[in-house]
């Protein structure tokens, strides 16, 4: 078992996410469904950042949430898509070159000196990256629906794409 075993799922999930990001209407970037929610822009920018966490997960032993993290916040839809595409390409390369031994190493997330999460890197990849991506892509789908933008059918038909 090495990183290549994740590539079919990785390619599918991030390919589907690309479809959703491509439908984000830039003129609605400030819109949000609730005061506590991300704006459409902030959600799309967050989704575009998630693939970049792959290298952080596979090439480091952990992450301190209190440590500085340089995050690029793309301003336009074109910048969001470019940031996402670059992150996916980088992540895919790192994932393809990751050994099975590395996937079984423990990765730890801390905050305030406390352990928030500690599990094998393979489990972090599945939960914190792939599932996290799907979670926020689903939120993005709700935003698109509420803005009357056609929602892609990620795992089959949608109301807008009967196939």
Protein Blocks (a to p, Z undefined) as FASTA:
>chain_A
ZZklmmmmmmmmmmmmmmmmmmpcfklmmpcfbfkbccfklmmmmmmmmmmmmmmmmmpg
bdcfkbccdddddfbfklmmmmmmmmmmmmmmmmmmpcfklmmpccdddeehiafbdcdf
klmmmmmmmmmmmmmmmmmmmmmmmnopacddfkbccfklnZZ
